[in-house]
Amino acid sequence: MEAGMKQVKNAIAVASGKGGVGKSTVATHLALALARTGAKVGLMDSDIYGPSVPTMLGGGPPPQASAQPGLIHPVETRGIRYISMGLFAGRDTPVIWRGPMATKMVQQFLSQVVWGELDYLLIDLPPGTGDVQLTLTQSAPLVGAVIVTTPQDVAVGVTLRGLRMFEQVQVPILGIIENMSNFVCQHCGQATEIFRHGGGKKAAEELGVPFLGEVPLDPALAAAGDAGEPLVSTEGAVVDSPSARAFLEITAKLLQQVKAVNALTQSMRHHPTEVKSADGILELTWNDAHVSRLPFRALRQACPCALCVDEWSGERRTDPNRILMSVRPLDIRRVGRYGLQFNWSDLHGSGIYTYDYLRSLDPTAPKDSATPAKT
């Protein structure tokens, strides 16, 4: 098996704008429900400070080192592969790290874990919209994101900040899930709206994104998380509970959304199939067989970031003539599925060049290219 994301077909972020909405519970059960369909599934717990996935999956041995130096194998349990900071630190051991250290660990989870061939990799993001979230959205080729919220207006409002983050980095929203939607009495079957109801669906309708479904408050779900015995198993019968049924229904809708996004991506007008650099030139081979050859200095002069271009007026802040003739990219990396980011030799690296924008910089490109987009 290969390390990193090379053999991952669909990476899906599971996110929320705030903590306490049950995001890790949702991510874990979605992973198990996907594996139940026969798919090869991985789960990456990127909540470095508060990892809970190992507890919900019943723990596991520390990840094993690969024969290749610097690489590790994920833990395999219950039909899925997973990695978590909770597998390295003790259950009661706090992770007292500054942001850059947590971000580096997440990057290692992406590049140094031998994920191998996976149909789906669910990435359980920590709550909020900070460094770790931004690193993941820009480093992992995400097919899309699932947003988890609870019904209250205040929770929905904060959670939507996470949704806006994905929109800004052009990651498709696969849908919203409303967790703790209501409580169904085990004795009489009566539903009680403890935290109100319908906030997630209302937000999805207002924003024009899919609503994947509701997960009720369920004592069986809470007990399963504490005991490390998930309600959804990859084989055999599913525990007969409202939340288990909800996860299976939500997973079916999620698969439909992934299929739709992949179909749209495949029909995208322009994207590079190969990226090479040599002799002062970036060479892009596009999906229509056109080849763009863009000089490094011209690319650096055209940087679209907010430091180089005024976001309101569109006027360039920097003098292109002051860019060194010798400037070159020290590193080129793909950003999601929509663009490239360069780490330049003059220590500049905040600009994201979307594929449409790169195409527009080539005067020899066919005139049917899309309107350039800048980030």
C-alpha positions as CSV (number, residue, x, y, z in Angstrom):
1,M,0.0,0.0,0.0
2,E,1.1,3.5,-0.7
3,A,1.4,6.3,1.8
4,G,-0.6,9.5,1.6
5,M,-3.7,10.3,-0.4
6,K,-2.6,9.0,-3.8
7,Q,-5.0,6.0,-3.7
8,V,-7.9,7.7,-1.9
9,K,-10.7,8.1,-4.3
10,N,-13.0,10.4,-2.2
11,A,-11.8,12.4,0.8
12,I,-14.7,13.9,2.8
13,A,-14.4,16.4,5.6
14,V,-16.8,16.3,8.5
15,A,-16.9,19.7,10.1
16,S,-18.8,22.1,12.4
17,G,-18.3,25.7,13.5
18,K,-18.5,24.8,17.2
19,G,-17.8,21.9,19.6
20,G,-20.4,19.7,21.3
21,V,-22.5,19.0,18.3
22,G,-21.5,15.3,18.1
23,K,-19.4,15.6,15.0
24,S,-17.0,12.8,15.9
25,T,-20.0,10.5,16.6
26,V,-21.4,11.3,13.2
27,A,-18.1,10.9,11.4
28,T,-17.5,7.5,13.1
29,H,-20.9,6.1,12.2
30,L,-20.8,7.4,8.7
31,A,-17.5,5.6,8.2
32,L,-18.9,2.4,9.5
33,A,-22.1,2.8,7.4
34,L,-20.0,3.4,4.3
35,A,-17.9,0.3,5.0
36,R,-21.2,-1.6,5.4
37,T,-21.8,-1.0,1.7
38,G,-18.6,-3.0,0.8
39,A,-16.5,0.1,0.3
40,K,-12.9,0.4,1.6
41,V,-13.1,3.2,4.2
42,G,-10.6,5.2,6.3
43,L,-11.3,7.6,9.2
44,M,-8.8,10.3,10.1
45,D,-9.4,11.9,13.5
46,S,-7.8,15.3,13.1
47,D,-9.0,16.7,16.4
48,I,-5.5,16.8,17.9
49,Y,-6.5,18.3,21.3
50,G,-9.6,16.2,22.0
51,P,-9.5,12.9,20.1
52,S,-12.5,10.8,20.8
53,V,-12.6,8.3,17.8
54,P,-10.5,5.6,19.5
55,T,-12.9,5.5,22.5
56,M,-15.9,5.1,20.1
57,L,-14.2,2.4,18.2
58,G,-13.1,0.5,21.3
59,G,-9.5,1.6,21.2
60,G,-6.7,-0.2,19.5
61,P,-3.0,-0.8,19.6
62,P,-0.5,2.0,18.7
63,P,-0.1,2.3,14.9
64,Q,2.8,0.2,13.5
65,A,5.8,1.7,11.7
66,S,6.1,0.8,8.1
67,A,9.1,-0.8,6.5
68,Q,9.7,2.5,4.8
69,P,11.3,5.0,7.2
70,G,9.0,7.8,8.5
71,L,5.7,6.0,7.5
72,I,3.1,4.4,9.7
73,H,0.2,2.1,9.2
74,P,-3.3,3.0,10.4
75,V,-5.1,0.8,12.9
76,E,-7.6,-1.6,11.3
77,T,-10.7,-2.4,13.3
78,R,-14.4,-3.0,12.6
79,G,-13.8,-3.1,8.8
80,I,-12.2,0.4,8.6
81,R,-8.7,1.9,8.9
82,Y,-8.2,4.9,11.2
83,I,-5.6,7.1,12.8
84,S,-5.9,9.4,15.8
85,M,-3.8,11.4,18.2
86,G,-5.6,9.3,20.8
87,L,-3.6,6.3,19.7
88,F,-0.3,7.9,20.5
89,A,-1.2,9.8,23.8
90,G,-2.8,8.2,26.9
91,R,-6.5,8.6,27.4
92,D,-6.0,11.2,30.2
93,T,-2.8,12.8,28.7
94,P,-3.4,16.4,27.5
95,V,-1.9,17.5,24.2
96,I,-0.3,20.8,25.1
97,W,0.8,22.0,21.7
98,R,0.9,25.3,19.9
99,G,-1.0,25.6,16.6
100,P,1.9,24.9,14.2
101,M,2.7,21.6,16.0
102,A,-1.0,20.5,15.6
103,T,-1.0,21.6,12.0
104,K,2.2,19.6,11.3
105,M,0.7,16.5,12.9
106,V,-2.3,16.8,10.6
107,Q,-0.1,17.1,7.6
108,Q,1.7,13.9,8.7
109,F,-1.6,12.1,9.0
110,L,-2.3,13.1,5.4
111,S,1.2,12.3,3.9
112,Q,2.9,9.7,6.2
113,V,0.1,7.3,7.0
114,V,-0.1,4.3,4.7
115,W,-3.8,4.7,3.8
116,G,-3.5,2.5,0.7
117,E,-6.4,2.1,-1.6
118,L,-9.6,3.6,-0.2
119,D,-13.0,4.4,-1.7
120,Y,-13.7,6.9,1.1
121,L,-11.6,8.7,3.7
122,L,-13.6,10.6,6.3
123,I,-11.7,13.4,7.9
124,D,-13.1,14.4,11.3
125,L,-12.1,18.1,11.7
126,P,-11.8,19.8,15.0
127,P,-14.4,22.5,15.6
128,G,-13.9,26.0,14.4
129,T,-12.2,27.6,11.4
130,G,-8.5,27.9,12.5
131,D,-5.1,26.7,11.2
132,V,-5.8,23.0,11.3
133,Q,-9.1,23.3,9.3
134,L,-7.5,25.6,6.7
135,T,-4.5,23.2,6.3
136,L,-6.8,20.3,5.7
137,T,-9.0,22.1,3.2
138,Q,-6.0,23.2,1.2
139,S,-3.9,20.1,1.5
140,A,-6.3,17.3,1.0
141,P,-8.1,16.8,-2.3
142,L,-11.5,16.9,-0.8
143,V,-14.5,15.8,-2.8
144,G,-16.6,17.8,-0.4
145,A,-17.6,18.5,3.2
146,V,-20.4,17.5,5.5
147,I,-21.5,20.1,8.1
148,V,-22.9,18.9,11.4
149,T,-25.1,21.1,13.6
150,T,-27.7,20.9,16.3
151,P,-31.1,22.5,15.9
152,Q,-30.7,25.7,18.0
153,D,-30.4,28.9,16.2
154,V,-27.2,29.8,18.0
155,A,-25.6,26.5,17.0
156,V,-26.7,26.8,13.4
157,G,-25.3,30.3,13.2
158,V,-21.9,29.3,14.5
159,T,-21.8,26.1,12.4
160,L,-22.5,28.1,9.2
161,R,-19.1,29.8,9.7
162,G,-17.6,26.4,8.9
163,L,-19.7,26.1,5.8
164,R,-18.6,29.6,4.6
165,M,-15.0,28.5,5.1
166,F,-15.4,25.6,2.7
167,E,-17.2,27.9,0.2
168,Q,-14.2,30.3,0.3
169,V,-11.8,27.6,-0.6
170,Q,-14.1,26.2,-3.2
171,V,-14.8,22.8,-1.5
172,P,-18.3,21.6,-2.3
173,I,-20.8,21.2,0.5
174,L,-22.2,17.7,0.3
175,G,-24.9,18.5,2.9
176,I,-25.9,19.4,6.4
177,I,-26.7,16.9,9.1
178,E,-28.8,17.9,12.1
179,N,-27.7,16.0,15.2
180,M,-29.6,15.7,18.5
181,S,-32.7,16.6,16.4
182,N,-35.2,15.3,18.9
183,F,-35.7,12.7,21.6
184,V,-37.9,9.7,21.0
185,C,-39.2,8.1,24.1
186,Q,-38.4,4.4,24.2
187,H,-41.7,3.6,25.9
188,C,-44.4,5.7,24.2
189,G,-42.6,6.7,21.0
190,Q,-43.4,10.3,21.6
191,A,-40.8,12.8,20.0
192,T,-39.7,15.7,22.2
193,E,-37.9,18.6,20.8
194,I,-35.4,19.2,23.6
195,F,-33.1,21.5,21.5
196,R,-35.9,22.8,19.2
197,H,-36.0,21.2,15.7
198,G,-35.5,21.9,12.1
199,G,-32.6,24.5,12.3
200,G,-30.4,22.4,10.1
201,K,-33.0,21.8,7.4
202,K,-33.9,25.5,7.4
203,A,-30.3,26.5,7.0
204,A,-29.8,24.0,4.1
205,E,-32.9,25.4,2.3
206,E,-31.8,29.0,2.8
207,L,-28.3,28.3,1.5
208,G,-29.3,26.0,-1.3
209,V,-27.3,23.0,-0.1
210,P,-28.5,19.4,0.5
211,F,-30.0,18.4,3.8
212,L,-28.8,14.9,4.5
213,G,-31.0,14.2,7.5
214,E,-31.6,14.2,11.2
215,V,-30.1,12.1,14.0
216,P,-32.2,11.9,17.1
217,L,-31.0,12.0,20.7
218,D,-30.7,8.3,21.5
219,P,-29.6,6.7,24.8
220,A,-28.4,3.7,22.8
221,L,-26.0,6.0,20.8
222,A,-24.5,7.5,24.0
223,A,-24.0,4.1,25.6
224,A,-22.4,2.8,22.4
225,G,-19.9,5.6,22.3
226,D,-18.9,5.1,25.9
227,A,-18.6,1.3,25.5
228,G,-16.7,1.4,22.2
229,E,-19.5,-0.6,20.5
230,P,-20.9,1.4,17.6
231,L,-24.5,1.0,16.7
232,V,-23.6,0.4,13.0
233,S,-21.4,-2.5,12.3
234,T,-19.8,-3.4,9.0
235,E,-21.4,-6.9,9.0
236,G,-24.3,-8.6,10.6
237,A,-27.4,-6.9,11.9
238,V,-27.6,-3.2,12.8
239,V,-28.7,-2.3,16.3
240,D,-32.4,-1.5,16.1
241,S,-32.4,2.1,17.2
242,P,-33.7,5.4,15.7
243,S,-30.1,6.8,15.4
244,A,-28.7,3.7,13.7
245,R,-31.5,3.8,11.1
246,A,-30.9,7.6,10.6
247,F,-27.2,7.0,9.9
248,L,-27.9,4.4,7.2
249,E,-30.4,6.7,5.5
250,I,-28.0,9.7,5.7
251,T,-25.2,7.6,4.3
252,A,-27.4,6.6,1.2
253,K,-28.0,10.4,0.6
254,L,-24.3,11.2,1.1
255,L,-23.3,8.6,-1.6
256,Q,-25.7,10.3,-4.0
257,Q,-24.1,13.7,-3.4
258,V,-20.6,12.3,-3.8
259,K,-21.6,10.7,-7.1
260,A,-23.1,14.0,-8.3
261,V,-20.0,16.1,-7.3
262,N,-17.7,13.6,-9.0
263,A,-19.8,13.8,-12.2
264,L,-19.6,17.6,-12.1
265,T,-15.8,17.5,-11.5
266,Q,-15.2,15.2,-14.4
267,S,-17.2,17.5,-16.7
268,M,-15.2,20.5,-15.5
269,R,-14.0,22.4,-18.6
270,H,-10.4,22.8,-17.7
271,H,-8.0,21.1,-15.2
272,P,-4.4,20.0,-15.6
273,T,-3.6,16.4,-16.0
274,E,0.1,16.9,-15.5
275,V,2.2,19.7,-13.9
276,K,5.9,20.0,-14.5
277,S,8.5,22.7,-14.0
278,A,12.0,23.1,-15.5
279,D,14.2,25.7,-17.0
280,G,12.2,28.6,-15.6
281,I,8.9,27.4,-17.0
282,L,5.8,25.8,-15.5
283,E,4.3,23.4,-17.9
284,L,0.6,22.5,-17.6
285,T,-0.9,19.8,-19.7
286,W,-4.7,20.3,-19.7
287,N,-7.5,17.8,-20.0
288,D,-8.2,19.1,-23.5
289,A,-4.5,18.3,-24.5
290,H,-3.5,21.9,-24.7
291,V,-0.1,22.6,-23.1
292,S,0.5,25.9,-21.3
293,R,4.1,27.1,-20.7
294,L,4.2,29.9,-18.2
295,P,7.5,31.6,-17.1
296,F,8.1,31.5,-13.4
297,R,8.6,35.3,-13.2
298,A,5.4,36.0,-15.0
299,L,3.5,33.7,-12.7
300,R,5.0,35.4,-9.6
301,Q,4.2,38.8,-11.1
302,A,0.6,37.6,-11.5
303,C,0.1,36.4,-7.9
304,P,-3.6,36.9,-7.1
305,C,-3.3,37.0,-3.3
306,A,-4.6,39.9,-1.1
307,L,-1.0,41.1,-0.4
308,C,-0.4,41.6,-4.1
309,V,-3.8,42.7,-5.3
310,D,-6.3,45.1,-3.6
311,E,-9.4,43.0,-3.0
312,W,-11.8,46.0,-3.5
313,S,-10.3,47.9,-6.4
314,G,-8.5,45.0,-8.1
315,E,-5.4,47.2,-8.4
316,R,-2.0,45.5,-8.0
317,R,-0.3,46.5,-4.8
318,T,3.2,45.3,-5.8
319,D,5.4,46.6,-8.6
320,P,5.9,43.7,-11.1
321,N,9.2,45.1,-12.2
322,R,10.6,44.6,-8.7
323,I,10.2,40.8,-8.9
324,L,13.6,39.2,-9.4
325,M,14.4,37.6,-12.7
326,S,15.7,34.6,-10.8
327,V,12.5,33.9,-8.8
328,R,11.4,30.3,-8.9
329,P,9.0,28.0,-7.0
330,L,10.6,26.1,-4.2
331,D,7.5,24.0,-3.9
332,I,4.3,23.5,-5.9
333,R,1.3,21.8,-4.4
334,R,-2.3,21.2,-5.5
335,V,-5.0,22.9,-3.4
336,G,-8.0,20.6,-3.2
337,R,-9.3,20.0,-6.7
338,Y,-9.3,23.5,-8.0
339,G,-5.8,25.1,-8.1
340,L,-2.1,25.3,-7.3
341,Q,-0.2,27.1,-4.6
342,F,3.5,28.1,-5.0
343,N,6.1,28.6,-2.3
344,W,8.4,31.1,-4.1
345,S,12.1,31.7,-3.6
346,D,11.4,35.3,-2.5
347,L,9.6,33.8,0.5
348,H,6.1,34.7,-0.8
349,G,3.6,31.9,-0.8
350,S,0.1,33.1,0.1
351,G,-1.5,33.1,-3.4
352,I,-3.7,30.3,-4.6
353,Y,-3.9,30.2,-8.4
354,T,-7.1,28.5,-9.5
355,Y,-7.0,26.4,-12.7
356,D,-9.3,28.9,-14.4
357,Y,-6.9,31.7,-13.5
358,L,-3.8,29.8,-14.6
359,R,-5.5,29.0,-17.9
360,S,-6.3,32.7,-18.4
361,L,-2.6,33.6,-18.1
362,D,-1.8,31.6,-21.2
363,P,-2.4,33.8,-24.3
364,T,-2.2,30.7,-26.5
365,A,-5.1,28.9,-24.7
366,P,-8.3,28.3,-26.7
367,K,-10.8,31.2,-26.2
368,D,-13.4,29.0,-24.6
369,S,-11.6,29.1,-21.2
370,A,-13.7,30.0,-18.2
371,T,-13.7,33.4,-16.5
372,P,-10.6,33.6,-14.4
373,A,-11.1,33.2,-10.6
374,K,-8.8,34.5,-8.0
375,T,-8.3,33.5,-4.4
